[in-house]
Amino acid sequence: MLGILTSMPSSLFAWEKKDSLILFRIYDYPKYHLPYSDSIIDNVYAKFRFNVEKRNPTLWLIPTMYVLAKDERQYIRETYNKVLYTNEHDFDIIGQVKAGTIRHNRKAMPTLRDLVYPKIYDVAIYDGHILSPFNRANKIFYKYHESPNEKDGTTRIDFKPKLYNTQLLNGYAIVETETGRIIKSVLNGEFDMINFRTELNYSNKGGRFIIPWRTSTAATFNFAGNRISANLTSVHNCKSELPDSIQWAEGKATMDTLRPIPLTVEEEELYEKTEDYFPAPPAPEDTITKKPNFFKKIFWDTIGETLVTPIRAETEQTYFKLSPIIDPLAIRYSDSKGFSYKMKLRFQYTFSPHRYLTFNPYFGYNFKIKQFFFDAPLRMIYNPKRNGYAELTIGNGNRISNSTVEELIKEEFGDTLDFTNMEMNKFKNTYIRAYNNIMLFDWLDIESGLVLHRRSAVNKQMMMKYNMPTVYTSFAPMIGIKILPWEKGPLFTTTWERGIKGIVSSNISYERWETDVQWKKRIPGLRVLNLRAGYGTYSLREQNYFVDFDNFQETNLPDGWDDDWTGDFQLLNGSEFNRSNYYIRANASYESPLMFATWLPYVGKYIEKERIYFNSVLLERSRPYYEFGYGFTNRYISVAGFASFKNSHFQHVGFKFDFEIFRRW
């Protein structure tokens, strides 16, 4: 064996050594070019071609796809954007000019835009999704085959996933052998309901190695019998540069002066058939014109655009967006809280780059407890650099209990009274908060303000019968301290609130302290470790006070996968939140792609991320209380199951789900 090995050409061993190093050269290439990738300005032209091959009425229910649900079957859309790179990971996109044949110049299939700006050296290529085969943290997920080419000094690297999953890709890359610089790459995969094949060509000029100079994508969207094919071409580093003041100017004439590549004959014909650019001549006065279809106008243009698509408007100073009235994404369910429906409004008015006003209310309805909820924060940001803002919030919280009410009545009128199902201890809760926040140091924020609560009895008649107040009001100053010792470290918060009698009819006196620590530790490979711990207590209380903690309360209108599932107790009875004078909590979760369920046959390939939960709390009447859970999310839905234990005894199991389908659309 030794004789055979020594007789083999030495060049073979040389290539084997190079092949074993080429992947590490790719991984390390960005590290040696980071200084050159800061503050890059990239002018990007993108052209989208859509061909509606099959469609049915379900298409108009899909966000942004309503514009393709009728009329023509072929469309074109062009954009010219300015992209500001702060580093190789972060950039801002400023839309400057748009043109096309889609009605009202609206966008369609917005996830295609992410394919224009890939970050192939990051852990995730597209907006937190798709694990890059060119990042060291993802090496365990891929198989590689290297084919050196001695003639031009390049190496072709073919890659495919070890386990098929929508978070992984297959394809190949042409790499400069000596440096590890990616010259060209072809990526095949699935991204948010779209199957795509993308070809990326990269530059070798300084920090622009992170930016493709040209991309070409062929994509297909299939859903509920609808099939739409799309072709996307983008050109980067265009020579024409527009001032920042130009944002979303419309018109083909303007785009004709910026377009770096010519339109095809078919694309020119699409524009010619569009009435927006080539309107038909007006009809003579004596010509009998066909009356417009009233039902079609009302159904498609009015009801369709307002019920199933977000309502939005944007100018240089103002931004407005209201979520659709009919929106499956707004539906939530859990065993303990039942079904709920939630809508959001986003509004911003910019006075100057350093002062702007935001109004971001949410409102919704919980069908299990039959209650309407809303929270309307109005915030004036006056010093963004120091996180300086003043905020006024009006809202209504969960119905809250006051167990001392029944005790006082029984003490005066006899302890044989039965108040079962009379909701004697239930109160509606309306609040107003006004406070100011300012960052004194990079690691220290101070907030201070006033809190007003008005709690009115649900069963007013019974309260009046026993000479009990039907309304309790509290007025309290508050002070909060936020400490972030180091960047990307844990956040420590401490709040103090003191109720004072006699101000604005306040009849409650109390003092509350809460301390909370939260840390979202991001681990390479799109893994996240969430840790939270907290403590709260009432140091001063009277008979008629309400237990109402800020950091330990029931959430009846949750959001999706990225909300407080980690820091929320899913199966804890709602009354437990308002019965104990103190709490000591601890919450943890671990999130990762390709963990357990991805190994299941058939369904595993659609599991994008998984999460393990652990929640615990110590209360006066329930200590200790534990919850263990497991959840997963994909392009369609987020699901989590939980099991609860009280004083080491099993309680029950439950689950919750949220729709995730088209959340990024």
N, C-alpha and C positions, 0 to 999 in steps of 0.2 A: 504493500500500500504506500509506503514511504517513497519507493522508487517511482511509482506512477505519479504521485503528487509532485515530486521534484522535477519530473520530465515535462510537466505541463507549462505552457507559456506564462511568463511573469505578468504579461499584460492582462490575463484573465483575473489575477488577484487584484491588480490595480483597479479594474472596473468594478469588481465586487466591493472594494473599499469605497469607491466613489458612490456606488449605489446605496450603500449603507448610510452614507452621509447626506445624500441629497434631500431627504425629508427634513433633516435637522437644519439644513441650510435654508429651506423654505420657512420653517418655523422661526428662525432667527433673523431672517432678512428684514422684517419691519423694525426690529430693535435697533439696527445700525443706521436706519434712515428716518427715525422719528423726528429729529430736528428739522428735516426738510419738508415735513408734511403739515406743519403748523401754518395757519393763516392763509391757506390756499383759496383762491376765488375761482370757481369753475362755472362757465356759462354752458348750459346744457340744452340741446334741442332734442325733443322726443316726439316721435310720430307713432300714433296708434291706429291700427286698421282693425275694424270689427266686421265679422261676417256672421249674421244670425242664421244658422243653418236650420235649427228647429226651435219653435217657441210655442208656448201655450199660456193661458191666463195666469198661471202661477208666477210668471216672470215679473209681473208688475208688483208682486209682494216683496221682491228682493230689493233691498236698499241699493240705490244708484242704478239698478238695472231697469227701472221703470222706463227710462228714456229709450230703451231698445225694444220695448214691448209692443210697439206698433209702428206704423209707417214703413220706412224702407228697411231693407235687410243688410245693407252695407253702409258703413260709416267710417269717417276719418276724423281724428282729433289730433291737433298739434299743440305743443306747449314749448315755451322758451323760458327757462328758469335760471336764476342765479343761485349757486350753492356756495355757502361759506363754510369751509372746513376749519374748525378750531384745533383738531388733532385727527389722528387716523381713525378714531372711533366716533367722533361727534361732528355733526354738521347741521346747518340750518338751510332750508329751501325757501327761496323767495320766488313765487310765481309771478312772472312779469307779462307775458303775452300768451294768449290762447286763441285758437281758431279751430273750426271744424264744422261738420255737418250734423252733429247731434243737436237736437232742439235746445235752444237757450244756451248753447255752449256748455252744457253740463258734462260732468265727468261720468264715466262708466267703468266698472271693474277697477276700482281705485287701488286694489292690491297689486295691479300691474306696475304701478309707479315704484314700488319697492324693488322690482327687478331692475330698475334703471340705476339704482344706487347700491350695489352689492358691497359688502365689507368682507372680502374673502379671507382676510387674515385674522378676523375676529372669531370668537367662539361661535357666534351666530351670524350668518350672512345677512339675513333679512329680518330686521325689526324684532329681534329676540327669538327668531325661529330659524330652522334649518342649520344643523351643526356643520360647520365648515370642515372639510377634509384637510385643509391647509393650516389648522391650528393644533398645536401640540396636545391640548387638553382632550381633543376628539380622536386621537390616534387609535384608541382602543375600540372605536366603533367601525373602523374601516379596514379593508384589505387593499394593498397596493401592489402594483406590478410596474417595474421600471424598465424602460427600453432606451438605452443611450444611443445617441447619434454622433459619432466621432466627427463627421464631416462639418457640421455647423455648431458643434459644441453645445447641443441641447439634449435634454432627456424628456421622453414622453412618460408621464406617470398616469396609468389607468387606476381608477379607484372605484370600489363598490362597497356597499355596507355589509358588515358581517351578519346583520339581521335587518330584514326589510322593515322600514318604518318611514312614515311621512316626514320625520325630522332629519332624515338622511338622504344623501344624493348618490348618484353614480355618474361617471363621465371620465374625462381625462384632462390633463394639463400639459402644455409644452413649457419646459422650465430651462432657464439658463443654468447649465450644469455647475459651473464654477461658483456662481453667486447664490443660486436658489431663487432668482427673480422669476416670477410667473410672467410669461410672454402672452400666452393664450390659454383659455380654459373653456371647456364645454360642460355645462351642468344640466343634468336631467333629474327632475323631481316633481313633487307636489307641494303646493303652497296655498293654503286657505281656499280649497275648492277648485284650484287651477292646476292642471298638469302642464308643465312647461319644459322647454329645451332652450337654454340660453348659451350664446357664444359671447365670450368676453375677450377683448383684445386690450392689452395693457401697454402703457408707455414706459420708457426708461429715463424720463427726464426728472431728476431730483425726487421731490416728495410726491410727484404725480404717479408713482408706482402703485399707490392705493386706489387710483381713479382709472377706470377703463376709458380708453379714448373712443371706443365704440362698442355698443352692445346690440345684439340681434336676438330676439326671442320669438318663438312660436309657442302659443299657449292655447289651451282648450278648456272651456268651462262646461261641465255637465251637471245638471241638477233638475230633478223632477220632470224629465222629458225635454228639457231645454238644452240646446247645444249651441254654443257660441265659440267660434275660433277667432283668435286675435294674433296679430303680428305687431311687434314692437321694435322700433329701431331708434337708438339714441346716439347722438354725437356729442362728445364732451370737448371741453377746451375750445369752444367756438370763439372766433375772433371778435364778433360784434358784442360790445358791452353796453348795457343800458343803465341809466341812473337808478338808484334805489327807489326813487320816488315813483317810478312806473311799476304798478302792480296790477296784474290781471287786466291789461288792456286787451280789447277784443278786435278781431278783424283779420281777414286773409291778406289784405293789402299790406298791413304791417308785417305779417309773418313772411310775406314774399321777400322782404328786404333782409330778413334774418336767417332764413332757411339755408343751412350749409350744404344740403344735398337736394337735388331736384325731385319734384313729384313725378310719379309715373303717369302714363296716359290715363290709366284707370282712375287714379286719384284725382286728376284734374277733372275728369268727367263727374266724379262724385260731387265736387264743388259746384260744377255747372248745373247739376240737377237740384241744388238746394235753393229754395226760394229766399232764404235769409240773405244770400249774396246776389242772386239774380232774380229779383221779383218779376212776376208776370206783369205785362202792361195792363193798366186799368181798363175795365170793360166799358163800352159805350153806355150812355145813360139809358138808351132804349132797349138795351139787352136784358133779357129776363135772366136773372141770376138765381142760382139754386140756394134755397134757404139752408142755413147751417143746421146741422144735426144737434138739437138741443141736448138730447140724452148723452150723446158722445162727448160734447163739450163739458157738461156737468160731471159725467162719470170719470172721464180720463183726465181732463185738465184741472178740474177743481178738486173733486173728491180724491182722485188718485194721487195728486201731487201733495195734498195736505195730510192725508191719512196714512199713507204708507212710505213716505219719504221724509227725511228731516227738512224742516223749514229753516233756511239759513239766508243770511244777507251779510255782506261785508263791504266796507268802504275803507278809505285810508285811515279813518279814526274809529270806526265802529265795527264790531263783530257781534252777530246774533245767530244763535242756533237753538232750535227746539226739536227734541226727539220726536219721532213719528207717533201719531196717536195710536195706530195699530202697529205694534212692534213686539214680536215674539221674544226679543231679547229683554223686554221689561218684565217678563213673567218669572217669578221665583217660587220655589216650594221647599218646605221642610216639614218634618213631622210635627215639630213643636209649634211652628209659626204658621203653617198652612200656606195657602197661595197668597201672593201679593203682586201688585202691579205698580211700576215706578216710572216716572217721567222726569226729564231733566231739561233745564233751560240754561244756556250759557250766553252771557252778554258782557261785552267789554267796550268801554269808551276811553280812548287815549287822548289825554290833554297834551302830553309831551312824553318824550322817551323815559322820563323819570317820574311821571305821575299819570296814573290811569285808574279808572273806576271799573269794578267788576260786580256783577250780580248773577249768582249761580245757584238758584233755588232748585230743590227737588220736591216732588209731591207724588203721592201714591196712596193706594188703598190696600189694606189687609183684609182679606175676605173671611178669615177665621174669627178675628175679634171684631170685625165690622167697624173699622175705624179708618178715617182719612188722616194721613200724616202729611206734614209739610215742614220744610226748613228753608228759610230765605235769608241768606247772608249777603249783605251789601258792604263791599270793602273798597276803601280808598287807599291805594298804594302811593305813598308820598316819598318813599326813599327805598327803592328796590335794592340798592347796594347794601343797606343795613337792615333789610327785611322790615322796614318801617311801614306800618299800615294801621288804619283805624277801621273797625268793623262793627256793624249793627246787624244783629240777627233776630228774626222773629220766627217762631215755630211752635209746634205742639209735640210733646213727647208721648211716651207710652202712658197709658192709664196707670196711675200709681196708687198704692194702698197705704192706709194709715190704720194700723191695727189697734191703736189706742182709742179710736172712736168707739168701737164696740165695747171695749173694756170700760170706758167712762159711762156709757149708757147702762150697761149691766150693773155697774157699781151703784148707780143712782136709782134705777127702776127695777132691779132684781136680776139675778144671774140665771133665771130660768128662761129668759127671752131667747128665741131661736131666730137668727137672722140668715139662715141658710138660703142661698140663691137670691138674696135681696140686694147684694152689692153695696152693703152699708159702708164698707171700707174702701170703695173705689172712687177715684177722683180723676177728672180730666185735667190735663196739665198743659198750660200755655205759658211760654216764656219769652222774655226779651233780654238779649245780652248786648252790651256795648262795652268794647274794650279797645285798648291800643297795644301794639307790639312794636318793640324796637330791639335791634341787636346792638348791645353795648360793646361786645368784643366778638371776634370770629367764633367763639365757643360759648357765648352767653347771650340768651334772649330773655327779655323781661316783658311780661304782659300784665296789664292791670285794667280793671274796669268794674262794671256794675252788672248785677244779675237780678232780674225781677221774675218771680213765678206767681202765677195765679192758678190755684187748684180748686176746681168747683166739683161738688158732689154729683155723682151719676144719679143717685136716688135722692133727689132734693126733698121730696115729700116726706120720706121717712126721717130724714135729718131734722126737718122742721117739726115733725111730730114729737121728737124727743128733745127739742130745744137745743139742737146742736147747730153750729155754724154751717152754712152751705158753701161758703167760699173761704179759703185760706190763702193769704198773700204773704210772700216773703220778699224782702229787699236786702241785698247783700253786696258789699264790696268784695272784690277778689284780687288776688295777686298770684301770678304764676312765674316760675323760673324754669328755663330750658337750658340744659348744659350738654354740649357736644364736645367732649374732651379732645377728640381727634377725628379727622375726616374719615368717613365710612365706619366710624365706631358706634357704640351704643348711645342712645339719646336718653338722658335723665331729665325727668320733669317732676316738679313739686308744685302743688297748688294749695292755696288757703282761701277759704270762703267763710264769711261771718254774717249771719242774718241779724238784722237790727229791727226791733219793733218800733212802730210809731211813724215810719216814713212811708209815704204813699199807701196808707192803710195797712201796713204790714202788721201781722199779728203772730209772727213766728220768730223765735230766737234760736239760733243754733251756731255751731262752729264746726267746720269740716276740713280735714287734711287728707290729701292724697299724694302718693308718690308712685311713679311709674318709670320703668326702664324698658326700652325696646331696642332691639338690634336685628337688623336684616343683613345677615352676613352672606355676601355673594361668593360662591365658590366656582372655580373654573368648570366649564362644562354645563352652563346654564343651571347649576345647582344653587339652591338657596336654603340657608338655615335661618329660620325665624325664631327669635327668643323674646319672651316678654315676662316680666314679673312686676307685681304691684301690691300696694298696701293702701287701705283707706280706713278712716275712722271718724266718728263724731266725738269730739272732745267736750262739746257743750250741747245739751239737748233738753227740750221740755216735753211735756206730755203730748202736745199736738204737733210735733215736728214730723217731717217726712224724710225717710231714708231715700236719698236720691244721689247716687254717686255719678260722677262724670265718666270715669274709666271702667265702671262695672255696671252695665245696664243692658237690658234686652234690646236687640236690634230686630225690628219688624219689617224693615225695607232694605235688605242687604243688596249688595251689588254682585258681580260675578266672581270668577276665580280669583281675581286680584284684590278682593275687598278684605274684610276682617275675619275671614274664615279661620285664620290662624289664631287671632286673639279673641274669638267669640266662643261662648259656650252654647252648643247647639241643642242640647237636650235638657238643660237645667230649667226647672219650672219657673215661669215668669215671676211668681210671687216671692221666690227666694231672693231676688235682686233687691227687694224693698223690706226685708224682714230683719236683717242682721245689722247691728251697729258698726260692724267692721268686716273687712274681707282681707285675705291674703291669697293672692293668685299667682299662678305660674303657667305659662303656655309655651309650647314649643312645636315646631313643625319642620319637616325636612322635605324639600322638593327637588325632584330630579327627573330628567327625561330618561327613558329606557331603563326603568328600574325593575318592576315585577311583571305587570300586566302585558308589557310589550312582548313577552315570550309566549303568550297564549296564541294558539293557532287561530287564523282567520281574523279575529278582532284585534289582536295585539299590534298589528301594523298601523292602526289608527289612533293608538294611545300616544299623545304627544308629551304630556308631563304627568307625574304622579306625586302624591304628597302623603306623608304620614303625620298624624296629629296626636298631641298629648296635651290635655287641659286639666288643671286641678285648681281647687279653691277651698279655703277653710272659712266656714261661716259659723255663726252661733248655733244654728239648728241643723246644720248639714256639714259635718266635718269628719273625715275629709270627703270631698266629692271629686271624682275623676271621670274623664272622658278620653277614650281612645278611638281614633278614627283613621280611615284610609280614603283617599279620593284620587280621581284622575280627571283630566280634561283633554278634549280634542277639538276639532273644528266644528263639531255639532253641539256638544253638551259638556257640562261639568257635573260630576256626581261624587258625592262623598257619603260614606256610611259611618255611624258612630255607635259606640256602646258606652253606657254610663254605669258608674259604681258609686254607692253611697255607704260610707262607713264600712268599706270592704265588701259590701253586698251588691250583687248585680241588680241593676234597676231595669233598664230596657234598652232597646236598640232603635235607631231611627236613621233617616237619610235626608239629604237635601240635593236639589239639582237646580241648575241654571242653564238656560239656552246660551250657547256661545256662537251659534251659526251666524255668519255674516257680521260678527261684532266689529271687524275691522273694515267693513264695507260702507 
